[in-house]
Amino acid sequence: SVISYLLSARKEGEKTNFELQYPSTTGESEDLLLERVFPSVAQKEDWSVFHLGRRLEMEITKRSKRRQTVIEPQDLQVKTIELYVYELNEEAKNNPTWEMVGEDLMVALLEPNTIQLIDDSDQTEIGSISPHFDLEFTEIEECFGAVLCDNGNIMGFRFQNTEDEISFMLKLEEMCQKIEKSKQAKAAEANIQRYIGTQLTCISVIRDDVALCLCSPVDYVYPFKAILESVIDDYKENPTEETLKTIFTTISEIKIPDGLGKVDLSLFNKNFTLEFPKVIVPDQIIPSNLRGLFLKFKE
């Protein structure tokens, strides 16, 4: 829900008190909270935004309510292929050239999350290919391709047959899919963190002797300001729990759009349009054109 609490306070003479708190009290120190909801220095028409720390039970799921996670056994078999390994020497005098690593065939271990390159003569690791945002495979010619590694080096691989090349490419494709899922998850997480914070964000609107305050897990609460400025008059006319309940229930039905979007709602025969800005997540992938680069080298 985009709303956790709806609070009202009223000032009578020099004294200010909470009038109603819906659906329950917040559990915070009322003296401190009251000063934030209805500041002593507030003007006749004013508004403010502040943060409210969540209670522990709002942050975690109790152990008694946690569900067990069943982990299915996975196939961890490692496929082994023999191939020739090359490094691209970009500092060659004339043109970048491929230089073979070692003097014979190397072994590539296609493991679940990485590709290990082993010198079979002495069983030493000469390198590895791990998932990263720039991972890309380019087939330069039949049974010969190149990979951009996470350290920025470009490695070439000469396969003994098409079957080995396909196995190698399928493993890289699987790694690339994991990267894409990771990127999407990161974007989704950034979107969630942009709107759903680790504390409650509150916006309070003051008009004359009444303050109406909305507490929300949503960080960006400004779109709710226009609603509060309008419905505070309805509350002043009918300062009851039922009025707060109507406001609370209507706002709780709002679904924040994933990107740039508007949300329409109606409350007390008034229509509102809430605008939420698009969350921009910088693309971490640097485009590269390895095929064009290598074709240039071959000229």
N, C-alpha and C positions, 0 to 999 in steps of 0.2 A: 504494500500500500504506500501511496505517496504522502500520507498523513498519519502521524502517530498520536498527536494530541491537539486539542483545540481549547484554548484558555480564554477566559474573559476576566477583566478586572475593572473595578469602578472606584473612582475617587470621590469622596464625600468630605468636603471641607479640606482639612489638611491631612486627612487619613486616606490611604489607598489599601484596598483589600481585593483578594481574588473573589470573584463572584461565583464562577463555575469553572470546572475542569472536566473535559470530556475526552475519552470514555472513562478516565480515572485520573487521579493525581499523578504527577510525574515522579514523585519520590525524591525530588530535589529539595534543597533548602528553600522554603517559600519566601523568606525575606530576600534572599539573593535573587531568586527567580522573579519576584515581583518588581524589583528595581529594574530588571531587564525588560520585562513586559510593559511596564508603565513607568518609565524613568521619571524621577522627580523634576528633572529639567525639561521635560517634554513640553512642546508647544500645544496649542489647542488642536491643531491638525498636524500630526507628525507620524513618523514611522521609523522602525529600526530593524536591524538584522543582527542576530547573535547566535552563538553555538551553545548547545546543551549536551553535556557528556551523557552517553547511554549507561544504563545500569548493566551489571554483569549478565543478568539473565536475558538481556536483550541482545547480547553479543554472541553467546554460545548456545549450543543445543545440549540439554542435559543428557548425561550419559544414559539414563534410563530410556530416552527417546531416540537414541542413535541406532541406526540400522547397520547390521554387519555387511561388510563389503566382501563379496565372493570373487576371488581372483581365479580366473580360468587358467589352467596350465597352458603355456605357449610352446610352440615348436622352436627350440633354440638350436637346431642343427645348423652347423656352419658349412657353407659350400666353399670349396677350394678350387681355384683355377690358376693355371700357369700362364704367364704372359711376360712380355718385355716391357720394361718401364723406362720412360724418357723424361727428361726435364727440359723445359724451354729456356735456352740461354739467350736472354734479350740483350745481353751486353756484347755479343759477338761483333767482330770488327765490321763485317759486311752486312749480313742480315741475321736476324734471330734464327738460331738453329736448334734442332733437337739433339740432345746429347743423352746417350743411353746410360742408365744407372746400372752399375755392375757390368759383369762380362757375360752373363747368361740369363736364363729365364728366372723370373721372380715368382713368388706365390702371393696371390690375393685371397685373403680370407674374408668372405662375405658374411660378416657377423650381423646380428639383429639391428644394431644401431650405428655401425661404422664399417669401413673396409680397411683392414690392416694389410700393409704391404711388407712382406717378409723376404729377406734374402735367404733362400733355402740352403745355401752353402754353409752358412754359419749360424742360421736361425736368428739373425738380428733384424730388428724392425727398421725399415728404411723410410717409413712414412705411413700416413693414414689419411683417410678421407672421412670427415665427419659432417653431419648436417650443419649448414650455415646458410644465411640469407642469400648469398651470392652463388650458391652451388649450381653448377651448370655443366652439362655434358655436350660436347660437340663432336659429331662424327666427321672427320676430315676426309677419310676415304674408307673403303671396305676394310673391316677388321682393324682400323686404327682411329682412335678418338682421343680427345683431350678433356681434362677436367680442371676447372678453376677451384683450387683448394682454399681452405679457410685462412691460410697464412699468406694468401695472395700469389703463391706460386702456381704455375701452369704445368701440369703433368700430362704426358702422353702415354698411351697404352696400345701396344701391338698384340692383338689376340691371335691365337693359333687357329681358331675356327670361329664360324658365325655363332655357333651355340654358346661359346664362352662370352662372346661379345654381347649377345642378347641377355645372358644371365647378369652380366655386369651392368648393363643399361637398366634392367628391371630393378636391380638393387638401388641404383641411383634414383630411379623414378620413385621408388618407395620412400627414399630419404627426402626427395623433393616434396612429396605429398605431406610428409610429416612437418616439413618446414612451413608449407602453406597453411596447414591446420594450426601450427604454432602462431603464425602471423595473424590468422583470423581470431584465434583465442586471445592474443595480445590486444588486438583492436577491440574485441568485445569487452575485455577486462578494462581497458582504458575508458570505454564508453560507460561501463557500469560505475567505475570509480569516479568518473566525471559527475555523475548524477547521484549515485548511492554512496554516501560517505560513511565513515566509521563513527560519526557522531550525528546528533540531530541538529539541523539548521532551522532556526526559528525566525519568522517575520511577524512583527507586531505593528498594527495600525492603531493609532490613537485619534479619537475624535471627541473633543470636549472632555467629558468626564468618564469616557468608556474606552477601554483598550481591548482589541480582539487579536489573539496571537495564534498562529499556526506553527506547529512543530513537525518537521518532516525529515525522513532519512535522505531526502533529495538535497543535494548541495545547492543547486540553482533554484532558489525559491522566488525569485523576482516575478515570474509569471503569475504567482498567486496574489500579488499585491493588489491588482485591480479588483479581484474578487472580494478580498477583505474590505477594501475601501467602499465597495458597494453594499455588501451584506451587513456591515456594521450598523447601518441605519435600521435594517430589518431586526437586528438583534436588540437595538435600543428600544424599538417599539414593542418587542416581545422577548424580554430577557429571561428565557426559560431554557431548561435542558433540552427540550424538544427542538427548539430553534438551533441550538448547537449541534444536535444529532442530525438534523436535516443537512446542515452545512457540511458536517464531517462525512456523512454517508455519500453525498454527491461528489465531494472532492476525492474520496477514497476510490471511486470507480474510474478515475483518470488513469490511462495507460500512456506512459511517456514514450513517444516514438523513438526508434533507433537512431534516426538521423534528423535532419532538418524537418520540422513538422509542426502542425498546428492541431490543437485539441479543442473541440467545441463542447460546451456544456451549458445547461440551463439551470438556474437556481432562483427561486422566488420570482418566477415569471420574467427573469432577465437572462439574456443570452451573453455568453462570454466566449472569447477565443484566446486560448493560451498559446504563445509561440515559444518553442524550445529551439535553441540554436543547434546547428549540426556540430557534432564532436569531430574534430579533425585529428586523425592519428597519422603522424608522419610515416611515410613508407620507408621501411628500413632496407628494402632491396634496391641495390644500385644496378640499373640496367647495364648489360654488357652484351657485346656482339662478338662472341668468340669466333663464330664461323667467318665473319668478314675479316677479322684479324688474321686468322690462319690462312685464309685464301690469299691474303696480301703477302704473307710470308712465302707462299708457294710460288708466287710469280717470279 
